[in-house]
């Protein structure tokens, strides 16, 4: 990568990072290109040159933000800590993320998730699902997951969550229940057994 490409890449990343922070905090409608330009210390023309429109920028922010979240989860899954500790950290980080993201931006992400073949679905299928299955295996190895439950059954269970998220009204129902659903997902309806 030559100097020009490197500077361009750095500027794009700064614009994406700034936009993500603003959309997460303020939603989409209240964030203008001029506000993003001011916060990122670039011109509006630069933003339009790189992204053409606010809609295209928003889509690129979604990809950027989703990749950031994936990296956080992936690092956590790869940490050399117990399955139980990973579950605690996953539940906590998921609840924290939901609380930190403006409802309008969250709704946009869910709307994009409903589009067949979307980026989030591909990331889920190609990276997140295999990582979850790796985590399931760790849970089995450490005695937290019933060995009588097959990987196929777990995959179907995961797919049900994924399919439900693509329903039209899912977001309104799920956001207030995020922490409970994460606990239900990891510990079932019997809850966590401390014994």
Protein Blocks (a to p, Z undefined) as FASTA:
>chain_A
ZZklmmmmmmmmmmmmmmmmmmmmnommlpcfklmmmmnopafklmmmmnopaklmmmmm
mmmmmmmmmmmmmmmmmpccdfklmmmmmmmmmmmmmmmpcfklmmmmmmmmmpghiakl
mmmmmmmmmmmmmmmmmmmmnopacfklcfklmmmmmmmmmmmmmpmklmmmmmmmmmmm
mmmmmnojnopafZZ
